[in-house]
Amino acid sequence: MALLELSGVTRRFGGLTAVNDVTFNVEAGEIFGLIGPNGAGKTTLLSCLAGDLRPNAGSVRFDGRDTTGLPADRMCRLGLGRTFQIPRPFPNLSAFENVLVAATFGDPKLHGEAVARRALEMLEYVKFPRPIDTIASHLNAAQLKRLDLARALASHPKLLLLDELAAGLTPGELTSMATLLRRIRSDGVTILMVEHVMGLILELCDRLSVLQYGELIAHGDAATVARDERVREAYLGHDYVL
């Protein structure tokens, strides 16, 4: 069953069309990849799904209901979590306090000690590598990625939008992240990931969509899309080896 359905989603900024008539579905339980060159409209599209931006045209359905144009706070409460290319923690709060805020807001069923327990569980779940009282502004890029993921998971999402979560990670960190994403999926969370690390995309994703200049140029199973001539021309290069 499709958990997320996009139909003709379009987003313009003045005379610039950043996303143009994009249609695809994400099925419950899959890891779905969204790839394309820089400036293709990937992050803009995620923002239209997550409620940070309202589409100018088209529709979005999430978990069986029309969510087109709903704001980010409503989307979070409906079960959509998100990480960002550049993590956006509360810089003067500790790692624990950052995740506590997400757990408190994102899951209204939690109260009292259950909220703190959820925050601690999510930090442990993502294998956060620093003491939980470490102030967010003292974390490096890889640690901030883990914190951002813990915050998104603390809101108890059905669908997780990941925006270049692997950017800047070492090969060892990539292996660890792949293991974690598989675990998240096996625990019942559907994943839509924007990523430039093609090894990770091909290792994890069931299906891919490819954007170029805001338009969908390819869609299908990951291996087939990676061999598509248009995708190689626009993004991977003809010398890319699977």
C-alpha positions as CSV (number, residue, x, y, z in Angstrom):
1,M,0.0,0.0,0.0
2,A,1.3,3.5,-0.8
3,L,2.1,5.4,2.3
4,L,3.0,8.5,0.4
5,E,1.5,9.6,-2.9
6,L,2.6,12.6,-5.0
7,S,0.6,13.7,-8.0
8,G,1.8,16.6,-10.2
9,V,3.6,18.4,-7.3
10,T,5.0,21.7,-8.5
11,R,6.8,24.4,-6.6
12,R,7.7,27.8,-8.0
13,F,9.8,30.7,-6.6
14,G,8.8,33.7,-8.7
15,G,9.8,32.8,-12.3
16,L,11.8,29.8,-11.2
17,T,10.1,26.4,-11.3
18,A,12.1,24.3,-8.7
19,V,9.9,21.3,-8.8
20,N,7.7,20.6,-11.9
21,D,4.8,18.1,-12.1
22,V,6.4,15.3,-10.0
23,T,4.4,12.2,-9.5
24,F,5.5,9.0,-7.6
25,N,4.5,6.8,-4.7
26,V,6.4,5.5,-1.7
27,E,5.2,2.1,-0.5
28,A,4.9,1.3,3.2
29,G,8.0,-0.6,4.4
30,E,10.4,0.4,1.7
31,I,13.6,2.5,1.5
32,F,13.0,4.8,-1.4
33,G,15.8,6.9,-3.0
34,L,15.5,10.4,-4.5
35,I,18.6,11.4,-6.4
36,G,19.8,14.0,-8.9
37,P,22.4,16.7,-9.4
38,N,22.8,19.7,-7.2
39,G,20.0,22.1,-7.8
40,A,17.6,19.5,-9.1
41,G,14.9,20.3,-6.6
42,K,15.3,17.4,-4.2
43,T,15.3,19.3,-1.0
44,T,12.5,21.6,-2.2
45,L,10.4,18.5,-2.9
46,L,11.1,17.2,0.6
47,S,10.0,20.5,2.0
48,C,6.7,20.3,0.1
49,L,6.1,16.9,1.6
50,A,7.1,17.9,5.1
51,G,5.1,21.1,5.2
52,D,7.9,23.6,5.2
53,L,6.7,24.7,1.7
54,R,3.3,24.7,0.1
55,P,3.1,23.3,-3.5
56,N,1.8,25.7,-6.1
57,A,0.1,22.8,-7.8
58,G,-0.5,19.1,-7.4
59,S,-1.4,17.0,-4.4
60,V,0.3,15.1,-1.6
61,R,-1.4,12.2,0.2
62,F,0.2,10.7,3.3
63,D,-1.1,7.6,5.1
64,G,-4.4,7.8,3.2
65,R,-5.3,11.4,3.7
66,D,-4.8,14.6,1.6
67,T,-2.0,16.5,3.4
68,T,-1.3,19.1,0.6
69,G,-0.1,22.3,2.2
70,L,-0.4,21.2,5.8
71,P,2.2,22.9,8.0
72,A,5.2,21.1,9.3
73,D,3.9,20.8,12.9
74,R,0.8,19.0,11.6
75,M,2.8,16.7,9.4
76,C,5.0,15.8,12.4
77,R,2.0,14.9,14.5
78,L,0.7,12.8,11.6
79,G,3.8,10.7,11.6
80,L,6.3,12.3,9.3
81,G,9.9,12.9,10.6
82,R,12.7,14.7,8.8
83,T,16.4,15.3,8.9
84,F,18.2,18.1,7.2
85,Q,21.2,18.6,4.9
86,I,22.6,20.9,7.6
87,P,21.3,19.8,11.0
88,R,19.3,22.4,12.9
89,P,19.7,21.6,16.6
90,F,19.0,24.0,19.5
91,P,22.7,24.9,19.8
92,N,22.7,25.8,23.5
93,L,20.8,22.7,24.6
94,S,22.4,19.4,25.3
95,A,21.9,16.4,23.1
96,F,19.4,14.9,25.5
97,E,17.5,18.1,25.7
98,N,17.3,18.4,21.9
99,V,15.8,14.9,21.6
100,L,13.5,15.6,24.6
101,V,12.0,18.5,22.8
102,A,11.3,16.4,19.7
103,A,9.8,13.6,21.8
104,T,7.6,16.0,23.8
105,F,6.2,17.7,20.7
106,G,6.1,14.9,18.2
107,D,4.3,12.2,20.2
108,P,1.5,13.7,22.3
109,K,0.7,10.3,23.8
110,L,3.9,10.5,25.9
111,H,3.8,12.2,29.3
112,G,6.1,12.7,32.2
113,E,8.9,10.2,32.6
114,A,7.9,8.4,29.4
115,V,9.1,11.4,27.4
116,A,12.6,11.3,29.0
117,R,12.7,7.6,28.5
118,R,11.9,7.9,24.8
119,A,14.6,10.5,24.4
120,L,17.2,8.3,26.0
121,E,16.1,5.3,24.0
122,M,16.5,7.2,20.7
123,L,20.0,8.4,21.6
124,E,20.9,4.8,22.4
125,Y,19.1,3.5,19.3
126,V,21.2,5.7,16.9
127,K,24.4,5.0,18.9
128,F,25.0,8.6,19.8
129,P,28.8,8.7,20.4
130,R,29.1,11.5,23.0
131,P,27.8,12.0,26.6
132,I,24.1,13.0,26.4
133,D,24.8,16.2,28.3
134,T,27.1,17.4,25.5
135,I,26.0,20.8,24.3
136,A,24.9,20.6,20.6
137,S,27.2,23.4,19.5
138,H,30.2,21.3,20.6
139,L,29.3,18.4,18.3
140,N,31.1,17.7,15.0
141,A,29.3,17.0,11.7
142,A,28.9,13.2,12.1
143,Q,27.7,13.6,15.7
144,L,25.1,16.2,14.6
145,K,23.8,13.8,12.0
146,R,23.2,11.2,14.7
147,L,21.5,13.7,16.9
148,D,19.3,14.9,14.0
149,L,18.3,11.3,13.3
150,A,17.5,10.7,17.0
151,R,15.3,13.8,17.1
152,A,13.4,12.7,14.0
153,L,12.9,9.2,15.4
154,A,11.8,10.6,18.8
155,S,8.6,11.9,17.2
156,H,7.6,8.3,16.4
157,P,7.4,8.7,12.6
158,K,5.7,6.3,10.1
159,L,7.8,7.9,7.3
160,L,11.3,9.3,7.7
161,L,12.6,11.9,5.2
162,L,16.4,11.9,5.1
163,D,18.2,14.7,3.4
164,E,21.9,13.7,2.6
165,L,22.3,12.0,6.0
166,A,25.5,10.3,4.7
167,A,27.2,13.5,3.5
168,G,30.7,13.9,5.0
169,L,30.8,10.5,6.7
170,T,33.9,8.3,6.5
171,P,33.6,4.8,5.0
172,G,33.4,3.2,8.5
173,E,30.6,5.7,9.4
174,L,28.8,4.9,6.2
175,T,28.8,1.2,7.0
176,S,27.4,1.9,10.5
177,M,24.8,4.2,9.0
178,A,23.7,1.6,6.5
179,T,23.2,-0.9,9.3
180,L,21.2,1.6,11.3
181,L,18.9,2.5,8.4
182,R,18.2,-1.2,7.8
183,R,17.3,-1.5,11.4
184,I,14.9,1.5,11.2
185,R,13.2,-0.1,8.3
186,S,12.9,-3.4,9.9
187,D,11.3,-1.7,13.0
188,G,8.5,-0.5,10.8
189,V,9.6,3.0,9.6
190,T,9.4,3.7,5.9
191,I,12.3,5.8,4.5
192,L,12.6,8.3,1.7
193,M,16.2,9.3,1.3
194,V,17.9,12.0,-0.7
195,E,21.5,11.1,-1.2
196,H,24.6,11.6,-3.4
197,V,26.5,8.5,-2.1
198,M,25.5,6.1,-4.8
199,G,27.0,3.1,-3.1
200,L,24.7,3.6,-0.2
201,I,21.7,4.3,-2.4
202,L,22.2,1.1,-4.4
203,E,22.9,-0.9,-1.3
204,L,19.8,0.2,0.5
205,C,17.0,1.4,-1.8
206,D,14.3,-0.7,-3.3
207,R,13.3,1.9,-5.9
208,L,14.6,5.3,-7.1
209,S,13.3,8.5,-8.6
210,V,15.7,10.9,-10.4
211,L,15.2,14.6,-10.7
212,Q,16.8,17.0,-13.1
213,Y,15.9,20.7,-13.3
214,G,12.9,19.9,-11.1
215,E,11.5,17.3,-13.4
216,L,11.3,13.5,-12.9
217,I,13.5,11.9,-15.6
218,A,13.6,8.3,-14.4
219,H,11.8,6.0,-11.9
220,G,11.9,2.4,-11.0
221,D,14.0,-0.3,-9.3
222,A,17.4,1.0,-8.2
223,A,19.7,-1.1,-10.5
224,T,17.6,-0.4,-13.6
225,V,17.5,3.4,-12.9
226,A,21.2,3.5,-12.4
227,R,21.7,2.0,-15.9
228,D,19.3,4.5,-17.5
229,E,21.1,6.5,-20.2
230,R,19.3,9.7,-19.2
231,V,20.4,9.3,-15.6
232,R,24.0,8.6,-16.6
233,E,24.0,11.7,-18.9
234,A,22.4,14.0,-16.2
235,Y,24.0,12.7,-13.0
236,L,26.2,9.6,-12.8
237,G,28.4,10.0,-15.9
238,H,28.9,7.4,-18.6
239,D,32.0,5.9,-16.8
240,Y,30.0,5.1,-13.6
241,V,30.3,1.3,-12.8
242,L,27.7,-0.5,-10.9
